[in-house]
């Protein structure tokens, strides 16, 4: 009875607030138009045959294409192997950092490795792999004198994706291991169990849901990845690259839509398992924080081998990233390494319109970032602090973009807006403009910011906002003057994350970008495909400097002006 009265009161308060109602309506419209609609159009186009009626003819046709059926098998195979390797390596790094006493140098390397994939373009490691281990690679050709080798294909993709995605698993396991109460493991040690027995019988069972979660997250990221298979895949077809080539090479938009639906079904199925099965089990198994500090392992027989292995691995990953700016300084890669030159950087800005590429990328990302951060905080606020019927819809759809591969979203926007809404011509002017690129940037970054905002808002006591309402403040005033300042750190973090994700994006926008706009990532991909590694490295180096500088500025700003500083001063 009391619960029903409370819900009725919340509904009356909501309907009496025109700002809140308008915000909810606009949000539902935006999410429906730019997330649900493109995906719905893909489904419609896939099941509409040549005669105009419901048919499976498009699916039958694409499944008869040998490269497509091969691409499905290849994609699942790569995703499975990458998931296993990235999860195992991530768990090893996290265990060493949380359980083994390591020096500051190794700890610093681990932190750098965890940050590099965030601030780097998605295909940097592919460039490095080719330059180090390709036929003209420094290590293979000039150090090992190996001339008959190829990094292209299955193992090239697996190695690059594993190195790219294992830091994500490392950060996930680091949080899980931190929350395990050390008294459980110490009790097993006191009963005579070896460290291996403790790990297999106590630590590992507690981590099993988290291991499954990390595996599925990596699996989804792997099968949705476009940039790395495009550069280092060679003749090894994956679904993301096959969809791209079906549009750009075969000019078969209906076939590409059907292929995109197949990839979408796979990622959605994996996302559903990860979100609603394994994530729930992780929360139920590992709750709260450790009751006291953990006694770190100091046994030389354990400490030295594990810390050395991880340090070498971390140093190798960092070397791979450093290889890109170094490669931009060589006159001709594979034939002439010295003397070092800046000619590639000069050509970027003189012959290859580098200034326009950086300007277009920066402006579009700079426009998308604050909109994404604000939308994320608004959605988080509505999900955590308000009760209304469509709340579940807003949360689910805003998170849906996380499970949609960029290539699939790009095909959806082509099919959904090239002819206008439902092919009526309405909003057709949006297609091919910078506005649609900004919208794609927003949609792709929205889930990350929303998750961060929800986590921050759940730590704020409801009574703080209620006191502002009691004093006569409206919902807009409360959000801008009370809620937003309290989650300022999360807002700033979401803003910079959205900017970095936007300026380094490629899979969703490579199908939508027109000659009117030059984007950095598209330029890097184009030169890498042509074998112009000096130019690709020069573009990538400047992009890394921009993204890394943005993250550093954000950290400095939060340190000096953020909420945490105010709390310390108070």
Residue pairs with C-beta under 8 A, 6 or more apart in sequence:
7 387
10 386
10 387
10 388
11 387
11 388
14 20
14 21
14 386
14 387
14 388
15 21
17 474
17 475
19 474
19 475
19 476
20 386
20 475
23 378
23 382
24 382
24 388
24 390
24 394
27 375
27 378
27 379
27 382
27 394
28 390
28 393
28 394
30 375
31 393
31 394
31 397
31 398
32 397
34 439
34 442
34 443
35 397
35 398
35 400
35 401
35 404
35 443
36 397
36 400
37 416
37 421
38 409
38 412
38 413
38 415
38 416
38 417
39 264
39 400
39 404
39 408
39 412
41 257
41 412
41 415
41 416
41 422
42 257
42 260
42 261
42 264
42 408
42 411
42 412
42 415
43 261
45 58
45 253
45 254
45 257
45 258
45 415
46 58
46 59
46 254
46 257
46 258
46 261
47 54
47 55
47 56
47 58
47 59
48 54
48 55
48 58
49 55
49 56
49 57
49 58
50 57
58 254
58 255
58 257
58 258
59 258
61 255
61 258
62 68
62 246
62 255
62 258
62 259
63 69
65 255
67 237
67 242
68 242
68 259
70 237
71 237
71 238
71 239
71 241
71 242
72 239
72 262
74 154
74 236
74 237
74 238
75 223
75 238
75 239
75 240
75 263
75 266
76 223
76 266
77 154
78 154
78 157
78 158
78 161
78 222
78 223
78 229
78 238
79 219
79 220
79 222
79 223
80 219
81 158
82 157
82 158
82 161
82 162
82 165
82 218
82 219
82 222
83 215
83 216
83 218
83 219
83 222
84 215
85 158
85 162
85 166
86 161
86 162
86 165
86 166
86 168
86 169
86 214
86 218
87 166
87 169
87 211
87 214
87 215
87 218
89 162
89 166
89 169
89 170
89 313
90 166
90 167
90 168
90 169
90 170
90 171
90 172
90 173
90 214
91 169
91 170
91 173
91 207
91 211
91 214
92 306
92 309
92 310
93 110
93 113
93 166
93 170
93 173
93 310
93 313
93 314
94 169
94 170
94 171
94 172
94 173
94 174
94 176
94 177
95 173
95 177
95 199
95 306
96 102
96 306
96 307
96 310
97 107
97 110
97 174
98 174
98 177
98 178
98 294
99 177
99 294
99 296
99 297
100 296
100 297
100 302
100 303
100 306
100 307
101 296
101 297
101 298
101 303
102 303
102 307
102 311
103 307
105 311
106 307
106 310
106 311
106 314
109 311
109 314
109 315
109 318
110 170
110 310
110 314
112 314
112 318
113 167
113 170
113 314
113 317
113 318
114 167
114 170
114 171
115 167
115 551
116 167
116 317
116 318
116 321
117 164
117 165
117 167
117 168
118 497
118 500
118 551
119 500
119 544
119 547
119 548
119 550
119 551
120 321
120 504
120 544
120 547
121 227
121 504
121 506
121 520
121 521
121 524
121 540
121 543
121 544
122 164
122 225
122 227
122 228
122 504
122 506
122 507
123 227
123 228
123 230
123 231
123 506
123 524
123 525
123 528
123 540
124 320
124 321
124 324
124 540
124 544
125 160
125 163
125 164
125 228
125 320
125 321
126 156
126 160
126 227
126 228
126 231
126 232
126 528
127 231
127 323
127 324
127 327
127 528
127 533
127 536
127 537
127 540
128 320
128 321
128 323
128 324
128 327
129 151
129 156
129 159
129 160
129 232
129 320
130 137
130 151
130 231
130 232
130 533
131 137
131 138
131 323
131 327
131 333
131 533
131 537
132 138
132 139
132 140
132 320
132 323
133 139
133 140
133 149
133 151
134 140
134 149
134 150
134 151
134 334
135 141
135 147
135 149
135 150
135 334
136 333
136 334
136 335
137 151
137 334
138 337
140 146
140 149
141 147
141 334
150 156
150 234
151 159
151 232
152 232
152 233
152 234
152 235
152 236
153 233
153 234
153 235
153 236
154 236
156 232
156 233
156 234
156 236
157 228
157 229
157 232
157 233
157 236
157 238
160 228
160 232
161 221
161 222
161 225
161 228
163 317
163 320
164 228
165 218
165 221
165 222
166 218
168 214
168 217
168 218
168 221
169 214
169 217
169 218
172 210
172 213
172 214
172 217
173 207
173 210
173 214
176 206
176 207
176 210
176 282
176 286
177 203
177 207
178 289
178 290
179 286
179 287
179 288
179 289
179 290
180 203
180 206
180 207
180 286
180 290
181 290
181 291
182 290
182 291
182 292
182 293
182 294
182 295
183 291
183 292
184 202
184 206
185 198
185 202
185 203
186 295
188 197
188 198
188 201
188 202
189 195
189 198
193 201
195 297
195 299
195 302
206 285
206 286
208 285
209 278
209 279
209 281
209 282
209 285
210 278
210 282
210 285
210 286
212 274
212 278
212 281
213 274
213 278
213 279
213 282
216 270
216 271
216 273
216 274
216 278
217 274
219 270
220 267
220 270
220 271
220 274
220 403
223 238
223 239
223 240
223 263
223 266
223 267
223 405
224 240
224 263
224 267
224 405
224 406
224 407
224 408
224 507
225 238
225 240
225 507
226 240
226 241
226 244
226 405
226 406
226 407
226 506
226 507
226 510
227 506
227 507
227 521
227 525
229 236
229 238
229 240
229 241
230 240
230 241
230 244
230 525
230 529
231 525
231 528
231 529
233 241
239 259
239 262
239 263
239 266
239 407
240 263
240 405
240 406
240 407
240 507
242 259
243 256
243 259
243 260
243 263
243 407
243 408
243 411
244 407
244 510
244 511
246 252
246 255
246 256
246 259
247 253
247 256
247 411
247 414
247 511
248 511
253 411
253 414
253 415
256 411
257 411
257 412
257 415
260 405
260 407
260 408
260 411
260 412
261 408
263 405
263 407
263 408
264 404
264 405
264 408
267 403
267 404
267 405
267 408
268 403
268 404
270 403
271 402
271 403
275 399
297 303
321 544
324 537
324 540
324 541
324 544
325 537
325 541
325 544
327 333
327 533
327 534
327 537
328 344
328 345
328 534
328 537
328 538
328 540
328 541
329 340
329 341
329 342
329 344
330 336
330 337
330 338
330 340
330 341
330 534
331 337
331 338
331 339
331 340
331 341
331 343
331 534
332 534
333 533
333 534
343 534
344 534
344 535
344 537
344 538
345 538
345 541
345 542
347 535
347 538
348 354
348 535
348 538
348 539
348 542
349 355
352 523
352 535
353 518
354 523
354 538
354 539
354 542
356 518
357 518
357 519
357 520
357 523
357 539
358 520
358 542
358 546
360 434
360 517
360 518
360 519
361 503
361 518
361 519
361 520
361 521
361 543
362 503
362 546
364 434
364 437
364 438
364 441
364 502
364 517
364 519
365 441
365 499
365 502
365 503
366 499
367 438
368 438
368 441
368 442
368 445
368 498
368 499
368 502
369 445
369 495
369 496
369 498
369 499
369 502
370 495
371 438
371 442
372 441
372 442
372 445
372 446
372 449
372 494
372 495
372 498
372 502
373 449
373 491
373 492
373 494
373 495
373 498
374 491
375 442
375 446
375 449
376 446
376 448
376 449
376 450
376 452
376 453
376 494
376 498
377 449
377 453
377 484
377 487
377 490
377 491
377 494
378 479
379 394
379 395
379 398
379 446
379 450
379 453
380 449
380 450
380 452
380 453
380 454
380 456
380 457
380 487
381 453
381 457
381 479
381 483
382 388
382 391
382 394
383 391
383 394
383 395
383 450
383 454
384 454
384 457
384 458
385 457
385 462
385 465
385 483
395 450
398 446
398 447
398 450
399 447
399 450
399 451
400 447
401 409
401 443
401 444
401 446
401 447
402 447
402 448
405 507
406 444
406 505
406 506
406 507
406 508
406 509
407 507
407 508
407 511
409 440
409 443
409 444
409 508
410 440
410 507
410 508
410 509
410 510
410 511
410 512
411 511
413 431
413 436
413 440
413 508
413 511
413 512
414 431
414 511
414 512
417 427
417 428
417 430
417 431
417 436
418 428
418 431
419 425
419 428
420 426
420 427
420 428
421 427
430 436
432 512
432 514
432 516
433 516
434 516
434 517
436 512
437 509
437 512
437 513
437 517
437 519
440 505
440 508
440 509
440 512
441 498
441 501
441 502
441 505
441 509
442 498
444 501
444 502
444 505
444 508
445 497
445 498
445 501
445 502
448 494
448 497
448 498
448 501
449 494
449 497
449 498
452 490
452 493
452 494
452 497
453 487
453 490
453 491
453 494
455 490
456 486
456 487
456 489
456 490
457 483
457 487
460 483
460 486
460 487
464 482
464 486
465 478
465 482
465 483
468 477
468 478
468 481
468 482
469 478
473 481
473 482
484 491
485 563
486 563
487 563
488 562
488 563
489 558
489 562
489 563
489 564
492 554
492 557
492 558
492 562
493 554
493 558
495 554
496 550
496 551
496 553
496 554
499 550
500 547
500 550
500 551
503 520
503 521
503 543
503 546
503 547
504 521
504 543
504 547
505 521
506 521
506 522
506 525
509 519
509 521
509 522
510 521
510 522
510 525
513 519
513 522
520 539
520 542
520 543
521 543
523 539
524 536
524 539
524 540
524 543
527 533
527 535
527 536
527 539
528 536
558 564
558 565
559 565
